[in-house]
Amino acid sequence: MEIFLPFVCGLILFMALGLPVFVALGTTCLLALAVTSATGGLPVELMSLKITQTLNSFPLLAIPLFILAANLLNRGSATTRIFDFANVLVGFVRGGLGHVNVVASMIFAGMSGTASADAAGLGALEIRAMSEKGYNLSYSTGITAASSVIGPIIPPSVAMLVYGWQADVSVGDLFLGGFVPGLLMAGLLMATTFLMSYRVEMPTRPLPSPREVFQTGHRAMLPMFTPLIIVGGIWSGVFSPTEAGAVACFYAMVLGIAVYRDVKVSDLFRVFVHSMEFSAVILLIIAISGFYGWLLVRLQVPQTLASSLIAIGLPPILLLLILMVFFILVGCFMSVIESVLILTPILVPAVSATGIDPLFFGVFMVITLSVGVITPPFGTVLYILVPITGLRFEKVVLAVLPFLVPILLTILLVLIFPQIVLTLPGLF
C-alpha cells in the first residue's frame, strides 16, 4: 500500500497543475512503473504493450460508431423533426417550449448517448426557437443545459458502455437501468418549468389538431425508431452493443441520404472527420486509463480500499451518499467518460465488497457524474452554449443554477430507492 499515495494522489496533483487528463494518467503510470521496476517489479516497457492491448477490444468499437450515428442525425433534418413533434405534443401545456425542450432532449438522448451532442445539435435549434417566441434567454439557456444531462442517462449511453466494459456488467442491463431515472429527471425538469412559468413569461402554442399530431409524428417517426432499434436489438440478443452502433450508423445514413435526402454524399467527409477527431480524443484517454486501471489492480489498490471500507462498516446508503458528493465534485473537473474510466477500477471492487449491486452503482455513478457537464469550471455543455447564446460564461452558469435542484433530487431518489434502476433489468 506504500505505492497508494504517489499513484493515486500523484494523478490528482498533475491534474491540479492543469495537465491534460491523458498526460496526467500516463505520467502517473510511468512514475509508478519506475518505482516498482527499481525494486525488481514491473518493467516500464509494459506500458506500451498494455495500451495497445486495451484498444484491441471489440466492445470499444461501439464508441466511435455511436458518435458517428449522432453526428449523421445532427447533420440532417432528424433533429428538427423531433423538435417539431415534441412541440406539438407538449407545446400547449403551461411552460410551452420549456416542456418541448425537455421532451425533445429525451428523444434525442436515445440516439446520441452524450450530453455534448444534445447541446451542440438540438440545443442551438431549441434556443433559437425559444428566442423567436419571446422566451427569456436566461431561462432558455438554463433549461437547454439541464435537459442535455439526460443524454448520458437514457440509452444508448457512451458512459454506461465504458462502465460495462470496465466493470464486466451487461451493457444491455445498464441501458435498461438508465431508462427510468432518465424519465424521472425529465419529469422533474418539466415540473420545475411548470412552477417557473408563474414568474417567467412562457408563451404556449394552441392546442394541436389530431391531423397536426399525426403529420408531425409521421415526419419524426423514422428518427424515433433509432433508440428502439438500438435497445431492442441489444435486449433481444439480435446484435451486440458494438453491432448496434454499426446498425445505428447505417440507419442514420440511409435516413439522411436516401429517405430525407438532406445529407449529401459530400457532407459525409466532414461528418467522418468530426467523428474521428472526437473519437480519437476519447480513445486516447481510454487507452491510457485502461493501463492505469490494470496497474491499480496489480498494485492491489482497490482490494486495499475494499478492505478499509469493510473495516469501517459504513451502511451502504451512507457510503453512497458520501460517494454522491465525491462524484459531483469530480464531475466539476473531468468529463463523465474520463471519470468513469479512472474511478471504475478503483471503486467497483470496493463497493461490491460492501454489498452494493455493480449494476445499480454504474447507473448511479453515471447519473451523478453527469451533473458535471453543467457545472464550472469544466462543464462542457456550458462552453458549448456560450457561443450559441452569446452570453458570458458566468451568465450561463447562473442560468443553470435553478435546474440543479430537480437534477440533484433525481439522484437522491435513485439513491434512496434503488429499484428505480433495478426494476427494468430485473423484468427483462
C-alpha positions in Angstrom: 0.0 0.0 0.0 3.1 2.3 0.1 2.5 3.0 -3.6 -1.0 4.3 -3.0 -0.1 8.0 -2.2 2.3 8.6 -5.1 0.0 6.6 -7.5 -3.5 8.0 -6.7 -2.6 11.4 -5.2 0.0 11.9 -8.0 -2.8 11.9 -10.5 -4.7 14.5 -8.6 -1.6 16.7 -8.3 -0.9 16.5 -12.1 -4.5 17.4 -12.9 -4.5 20.3 -10.5 -1.4 21.6 -12.3 -3.5 21.8 -15.4 -2.1 18.9 -17.4 -4.5 17.2 -19.8 -6.1 14.0 -18.4 -4.3 11.6 -20.6 -0.9 13.2 -19.8 -1.6 13.2 -16.1 -2.6 9.5 -16.3 0.4 8.5 -18.4 2.9 10.4 -16.2 1.4 8.8 -13.0 1.7 5.3 -14.6 5.3 5.9 -15.6 6.2 7.1 -12.1 4.5 4.0 -10.6 6.4 1.7 -13.0 9.7 3.5 -12.3 9.2 2.9 -8.6 8.3 -0.8 -8.9 10.9 -1.6 -11.6 13.6 -0.2 -9.4 12.7 -2.8 -6.8 12.6 -5.6 -9.3 8.9 -5.3 -10.1 7.1 -4.3 -13.4 9.2 -3.1 -16.3 8.5 0.3 -17.8 8.2 -1.2 -21.3 5.0 -2.9 -20.2 3.1 0.3 -20.6 3.2 0.4 -24.4 2.1 -3.3 -24.7 -0.9 -2.9 -22.3 -2.0 0.3 -24.0 -2.1 -1.4 -27.4 -4.0 -4.4 -25.9 -6.6 -2.1 -24.3 -7.6 -0.6 -27.7 -7.7 -4.1 -29.3 -11.3 -4.5 -28.0 -14.4 -5.2 -29.9 -16.8 -3.6 -27.3 -14.8 -0.3 -27.5 -15.6 -0.1 -31.3 -19.2 0.9 -30.2 -18.0 4.3 -29.0 -16.9 5.8 -32.4 -19.9 4.2 -34.0 -22.4 5.8 -31.7 -20.6 9.2 -32.1 -20.8 8.8 -35.8 -24.5 7.9 -35.7 -25.3 11.0 -33.6 -23.3 13.3 -36.0 -25.1 11.9 -39.0 -28.5 12.5 -37.4 -27.4 16.0 -36.4 -26.3 16.8 -40.0 -29.7 16.1 -41.5 -33.2 17.1 -40.5 -33.8 14.4 -37.8 -33.2 17.0 -35.0 -35.8 19.4 -36.5 -38.4 16.7 -37.0 -38.0 15.5 -33.4 -38.3 19.1 -32.1 -41.4 19.8 -34.2 -43.1 16.6 -32.9 -42.2 17.4 -29.3 -43.7 20.9 -29.8 -47.0 19.5 -31.0 -47.1 17.0 -28.1 -46.5 19.4 -25.2 -46.1 22.9 -26.5 -49.6 23.8 -25.5 -49.1 22.9 -21.8 -48.3 25.8 -19.4 -44.5 26.2 -19.7 -44.7 25.8 -23.5 -41.3 25.4 -25.2 -39.7 24.6 -21.9 -41.5 21.2 -21.9 -40.7 20.8 -25.6 -37.1 21.3 -24.8 -37.1 18.5 -22.3 -39.1 16.1 -24.4 -37.0 16.7 -27.5 -33.8 16.1 -25.5 -35.3 12.9 -24.0 -36.0 11.6 -27.5 -32.6 12.7 -28.9 -30.8 11.1 -25.9 -32.0 7.8 -27.4 -29.8 8.5 -30.4 -26.8 10.5 -29.3 -25.5 8.9 -26.0 -23.7 12.1 -24.9 -24.7 15.5 -23.4 -22.4 17.3 -25.8 -24.1 16.0 -28.9 -27.5 17.0 -27.4 -26.4 20.5 -26.6 -24.5 21.1 -29.8 -27.1 19.7 -32.2 -30.5 20.1 -30.6 -29.5 23.0 -28.2 -28.9 25.5 -31.0 -32.3 24.7 -32.5 -34.1 24.9 -29.2 -32.6 28.3 -28.1 -33.3 29.8 -31.5 -37.0 28.7 -31.4 -37.4 29.9 -27.8 -35.9 33.3 -28.7 -38.2 33.8 -31.6 -41.2 33.2 -29.4 -40.0 35.8 -26.9 -38.7 33.5 -24.1 -36.2 34.9 -21.6 -32.7 34.0 -22.8 -31.5 33.1 -19.3 -34.3 30.6 -18.8 -33.9 29.2 -22.3 -30.2 28.6 -21.7 -30.8 27.0 -18.3 -33.4 24.5 -19.4 -31.4 23.6 -22.6 -28.3 22.9 -20.5 -30.2 20.9 -17.9 -32.1 18.8 -20.4 -28.8 17.8 -22.0 -27.9 16.0 -18.8 -30.4 13.3 -19.9 -28.2 12.4 -22.8 -25.7 10.1 -20.9 -28.6 8.5 -18.9 -31.3 7.4 -21.4 -29.9 4.6 -23.6 -27.7 4.4 -25.6 -25.1 5.9 -23.2 -21.4 6.0 -24.1 -20.5 6.4 -20.4 -22.5 3.3 -19.5 -20.9 1.4 -22.3 -17.5 2.2 -21.0 -18.5 1.3 -17.4 -19.9 -2.0 -18.6 -16.7 -2.8 -20.4 -14.5 -2.0 -17.4 -16.7 -3.5 -14.6 -17.8 -6.6 -16.6 -21.5 -5.6 -16.3 -24.1 -6.3 -19.0 -24.4 -3.2 -21.2 -27.9 -4.1 -22.1 -28.9 -4.2 -18.4 -27.1 -0.8 -17.8 -29.1 0.7 -20.7 -32.4 -0.6 -19.3 -31.4 0.6 -15.8 -30.8 4.2 -17.0 -34.2 4.4 -18.7 -36.5 5.1 -15.7 -34.0 7.5 -14.0 -33.9 9.4 -17.3 -37.7 9.7 -17.4 -37.7 10.7 -13.8 -35.2 13.5 -14.4 -37.2 14.7 -17.4 -40.4 14.7 -15.3 -38.8 16.7 -12.5 -37.4 19.2 -15.0 -40.8 19.7 -16.6 -42.3 20.1 -13.1 -39.7 22.8 -12.4 -40.6 24.5 -15.7 -44.3 24.4 -14.8 -43.6 26.2 -11.5 -41.3 28.7 -13.1 -43.9 29.6 -15.7 -45.8 31.6 -13.0 -43.0 34.1 -12.7 -41.3 33.8 -16.1 -43.2 34.6 -19.3 -43.5 31.4 -21.3 -45.8 31.6 -24.4 -47.7 28.5 -25.3 -48.9 27.3 -28.7 -52.6 26.5 -29.5 -53.9 23.0 -28.8 -53.0 20.9 -31.8 -55.5 19.1 -34.0 -55.3 15.3 -34.4 -54.3 15.9 -38.0 -51.3 18.0 -36.9 -50.2 15.4 -34.3 -50.4 12.7 -37.0 -48.4 14.8 -39.6 -45.6 15.8 -37.3 -45.5 12.3 -35.7 -45.3 10.8 -39.2 -42.3 13.1 -40.0 -40.5 12.2 -36.8 -41.4 8.5 -36.8 -38.3 7.2 -38.6 -35.7 9.1 -36.5 -37.5 8.0 -33.3 -37.1 4.4 -34.3 -33.3 4.7 -33.7 -33.4 4.1 -29.9 -35.9 1.3 -30.4 -33.6 -0.4 -32.9 -30.6 0.0 -30.6 -32.0 -1.0 -27.3 -34.4 -3.6 -28.7 -31.7 -5.3 -30.7 -29.3 -5.4 -27.7 -32.0 -6.6 -25.3 -33.4 -9.3 -27.7 -29.9 -10.6 -28.5 -30.2 -9.8 -32.2 -26.9 -7.9 -32.0 -24.3 -6.8 -29.5 -23.8 -3.1 -28.4 -21.0 -2.8 -30.9 -23.1 -4.1 -33.7 -25.9 -1.9 -32.5 -23.6 1.1 -33.1 -23.0 -0.1 -36.7 -26.7 -0.6 -37.3 -27.4 2.9 -36.0 -24.8 4.4 -38.3 -26.2 2.6 -41.3 -29.8 3.6 -40.4 -28.8 7.2 -39.9 -27.0 7.3 -43.2 -30.0 5.7 -45.0 -32.3 8.3 -43.5 -30.2 11.3 -44.4 -29.0 10.3 -47.9 -31.8 8.0 -49.3 -35.0 8.8 -47.4 -34.9 12.5 -46.5 -32.1 13.4 -48.9 -30.9 16.3 -46.7 -27.4 14.8 -46.2 -25.3 14.9 -49.4 -22.5 12.4 -50.1 -20.1 15.3 -50.0 -21.2 16.1 -46.4 -20.1 12.7 -45.2 -16.4 13.6 -45.3 -16.9 16.4 -42.8 -19.1 14.2 -40.6 -16.5 11.4 -40.6 -13.6 13.8 -39.8 -15.6 15.4 -36.9 -16.5 11.9 -35.6 -12.9 10.7 -35.9 -11.5 13.7 -34.0 -13.9 13.3 -31.2 -13.4 9.5 -31.1 -9.6 9.9 -31.1 -9.7 12.1 -28.0 -11.9 9.6 -26.1 -10.0 6.5 -27.2 -6.6 8.1 -26.3 -7.8 8.6 -22.8 -9.3 5.1 -22.7 -6.1 3.5 -23.9 -4.0 5.1 -21.1 -6.7 4.9 -18.4 -7.0 1.2 -19.3 -3.4 0.7 -18.3 -4.0 2.9 -15.2 -6.8 0.6 -14.1 -4.8 -2.6 -14.8 -1.9 -1.1 -12.7 -4.3 -0.3 -9.9 -5.5 -3.9 -9.7 -1.9 -5.2 -10.0 -0.8 -3.0 -7.1 -3.9 -4.1 -5.1 -5.2 -0.5 -4.5 -8.9 -1.5 -5.0 -8.5 -4.5 -2.8 -7.0 -2.5 0.0 -9.7 0.2 -0.4 -12.4 -2.5 -0.2 -10.9 -3.9 3.0 -10.7 -0.5 4.5 -14.4 0.2 3.7 -15.5 -3.1 5.1 -13.5 -2.4 8.3 -15.1 1.0 8.7 -18.5 -0.7 8.5 -20.5 2.2 6.9 -24.1 1.4 5.9 -24.4 1.2 2.0 -26.7 4.2 1.8 -24.3 6.4 3.8 -21.4 5.2 1.7 -23.4 6.1 -1.5 -24.2 9.5 0.0 -20.5 10.2 0.5 -19.7 9.0 -3.0 -22.5 11.1 -4.4 -20.8 14.3 -3.1 -17.5 13.0 -4.3 -18.8 12.3 -7.8 -20.4 15.7 -8.0 -17.0 17.3 -7.1 -15.1 15.1 -9.5 -17.6 16.0 -12.3 -16.7 19.6 -11.9 -13.2 18.9 -13.1 -13.4 15.9 -15.5 -15.8 14.7 -18.2 -18.2 11.8 -17.5 -16.2 9.3 -19.6 -12.9 10.3 -18.1 -14.3 10.0 -14.6 -15.8 6.6 -15.3 -12.5 5.3 -16.8 -10.5 6.4 -13.7 -12.9 5.6 -10.9 -14.5 2.3 -12.0 -11.4 0.1 -11.4 -10.9 1.7 -8.0 -14.4 1.8 -6.7 -16.3 -1.1 -8.1 -14.4 -3.8 -6.2 -14.7 -1.7 -3.1 -18.4 -1.1 -3.2 -19.2 -4.6 -4.4 -17.5 -5.9 -1.2 -20.0 -3.8 0.8 -22.9 -5.5 -0.9 -23.8 -2.7 -3.4 -25.0 -4.1 -6.8 -22.5 -3.2 -9.5 -25.3 -2.6 -12.0 -27.0 -0.1 -9.7 -23.7 1.5 -8.9 -22.8 2.0 -12.5 -26.1 3.8 -13.3 -25.8 5.8 -10.1 -22.3 6.9 -10.9 -23.0 7.9 -14.5 -26.1 10.0 -13.4 -24.2 11.7 -10.6 -21.1 12.4 -12.7 -23.3 13.8 -15.5 -24.1 16.8 -13.3 -20.5 17.9 -14.1 -21.4 18.8 -17.7 -23.3 21.8 -16.4 -21.1 22.8 -13.5 -18.0 25.0 -13.7 -15.1 25.2 -14.2 -15.0 22.5 -16.9 -18.7 21.9 -17.8 -18.5 21.0 -21.5 -22.2 21.9 -22.1 -21.6 25.4 -20.6 -18.9 26.1 -23.1 -21.0 24.8 -26.0 -23.8 27.1 -25.0 -21.7 30.3 -24.7 -21.3 30.8 -28.5 -24.8 29.6 -29.2 -26.4 32.1 -26.8 -23.9 34.9 -26.9 -23.9 35.1 -23.1 -20.8 35.3 -21.0 -19.7 32.1 -19.2 -20.8 33.3 -15.8 -24.2 34.3 -17.1 -24.7 30.8 -18.5 -23.7 29.3 -15.1 -26.2 31.5 -13.3 -28.9 30.4 -15.7 -28.3 26.8 -15.0 -28.3 27.0 -11.1 -32.2 26.7 -10.6 -32.2 23.5 -12.6 -29.7 21.8 -10.4 -32.4 21.2 -7.9 -34.5 18.7 -9.9 -31.4 17.0 -11.1 -30.0 16.5 -7.6 -33.4 15.4 -6.4 -33.4 12.7 -9.1 -30.0 11.5 -7.8 -31.3 11.4 -4.2 -34.4 9.4 -5.2 -32.3 6.9 -7.1 -30.0 6.6 -4.0 -33.0 6.0 -1.6 -35.0 3.8 -4.0 -32.5 1.6 -5.9 -35.5 -0.2 -7.6 -35.8 2.8 -9.8 -32.7 1.5 -11.6 -33.1 -2.3 -11.0 -36.8 -2.9 -11.9 -36.5 -2.9 -15.7 -33.3 -5.0 -15.9 -35.0 -7.4 -13.4 -38.1 -7.7 -15.5 -36.4 -8.3 -18.8 
